[in-house]
Amino acid sequence: MRRWSRYNLDVPIRVIATLPGQVKIVSGRGRDISEGGMMVFAGIELRVDDIVEIEFTPPFGGPLRVAASIRNRSGYYYGLEFLRDSDQDLRAANRLGDVLKSAAATP
């Protein structure tokens, strides 16, 4: 049983990773999106527990930028969990939840 419903969306994303001495920005794809996270394909070497920021524009609503933790990895596919550590993180996650629910209700 999952905490959040997944939505079968496929969106272009940008991964912003702060690595020692540099910031890397890589384009990729996000799918299987929920209020709690998403699956991302991006050509960047990341490790489980790394923290990144994800920028994307859901099909219904304006652009979002959310912080996320890498929870699992298979090649360049990453399972991300959105962070809710700050007020800004919580607002972004709640906004995403509202957008996803709106998208699901639209025929």
ABEGO torsion letter per residue (X at the ends): XBABBBBBBBBBBBBBBBBBGBBBBBBBBBBGBBAAEBBBBBBBBBBBGBBBBBBBBBABEBBBBBBBBBABBBEABBBBBBBAABAAAAAAAAAAAAAAAAAAABX
